[in-house]
Amino acid sequence: MDTSTIDYRETRELPPDMVLGLYRVNGWSSAEKPTRLLAALVDSHAVVSAWHGPRLVGLGNAISDGHLVVFYPHLLVHPDYKRRGIGTRIARRLMDRYRGFHQQTLLADGLAIDFYRKLGYVRAGKTEPMWVYAGSEH
């Protein structure tokens, strides 16, 4: 597949069935709460999606105060399109949008840790990631 044919868009208006399909194929538990997931994306500070023709193949979002701090909660790429630079391009578009912010944060585990390290992320000092989490995929 030629990744030059991937179209990147910055819109929160996404087809619900395609969004839910992308989350489900990646095994993300937030797909089990479709109304909340879709509302969360609409209310995000920024959303970047990747399209191969009419097919949604990737998505990332940001939550921010708009001035100092941004948090990147979601970055997904359809399994058929992984390892082709799509996730990197989505992440870089979001990072570019928030360049100069005091803090850009995310949570990473498993194979995602090396992916984010390649983008310049490092462990935040001696911090410990903590959460109250209702999901099932971690």
Solvent accessible surface area in square Angstrom, and as a share of the most:
residue,aa,sasa,rsa
1,M,96,0.43
2,D,86,0.45
3,T,35,0.20
4,S,94,0.60
5,T,75,0.43
6,I,13,0.07
7,D,65,0.34
8,Y,33,0.12
9,R,93,0.34
10,E,99,0.44
11,T,46,0.27
12,R,98,0.36
13,E,155,0.69
14,L,22,0.11
15,P,47,0.29
16,P,74,0.47
17,D,103,0.54
18,M,70,0.31
19,V,0,0.00
20,L,22,0.11
21,G,33,0.32
22,L,4,0.02
23,Y,0,0.00
24,R,140,0.51
25,V,70,0.40
26,N,33,0.17
27,G,48,0.46
28,W,63,0.22
29,S,12,0.07
30,S,30,0.19
31,A,4,0.03
32,E,133,0.59
33,K,86,0.36
34,P,48,0.30
35,T,110,0.64
36,R,177,0.65
37,L,6,0.03
38,L,42,0.21
39,A,50,0.39
40,A,53,0.41
41,L,3,0.02
42,V,84,0.48
43,D,118,0.61
44,S,4,0.03
45,H,63,0.28
46,A,4,0.03
47,V,4,0.03
48,V,3,0.01
49,S,0,0.00
50,A,0,0.00
51,W,12,0.04
52,H,57,0.25
53,G,50,0.48
54,P,111,0.70
55,R,96,0.35
56,L,8,0.04
57,V,0,0.00
58,G,0,0.00
59,L,0,0.00
60,G,0,0.00
61,N,3,0.02
62,A,0,0.00
63,I,95,0.48
64,S,25,0.16
65,D,81,0.42
66,G,27,0.25
67,H,147,0.66
68,L,103,0.51
69,V,55,0.32
70,V,0,0.00
71,F,65,0.27
72,Y,21,0.08
73,P,37,0.23
74,H,36,0.16
75,L,35,0.17
76,L,4,0.02
77,V,14,0.08
78,H,26,0.12
79,P,60,0.38
80,D,88,0.45
81,Y,16,0.06
82,K,96,0.41
83,R,233,0.85
84,R,94,0.34
85,G,29,0.27
86,I,1,0.01
87,G,9,0.09
88,T,47,0.28
89,R,105,0.38
90,I,0,0.00
91,A,7,0.06
92,R,110,0.40
93,R,96,0.35
94,L,6,0.03
95,M,32,0.14
96,D,75,0.39
97,R,119,0.43
98,Y,2,0.01
99,R,167,0.61
100,G,76,0.73
101,F,44,0.18
102,H,151,0.67
103,Q,82,0.36
104,Q,51,0.22
105,T,46,0.27
106,L,32,0.16
107,L,85,0.42
108,A,38,0.30
109,D,69,0.35
110,G,59,0.57
111,L,169,0.84
112,A,35,0.27
113,I,65,0.33
114,D,80,0.42
115,F,60,0.25
116,Y,27,0.10
117,R,148,0.54
118,K,164,0.69
119,L,13,0.07
120,G,59,0.57
121,Y,34,0.13
122,V,126,0.73
123,R,147,0.54
124,A,64,0.50
125,G,63,0.61
126,K,196,0.83
127,T,73,0.42
128,E,120,0.54
129,P,96,0.61
130,M,166,0.74
131,W,130,0.45
132,V,160,0.92
133,Y,87,0.33
134,A,87,0.67
135,G,28,0.27
136,S,87,0.56
137,E,63,0.28
138,H,125,0.56
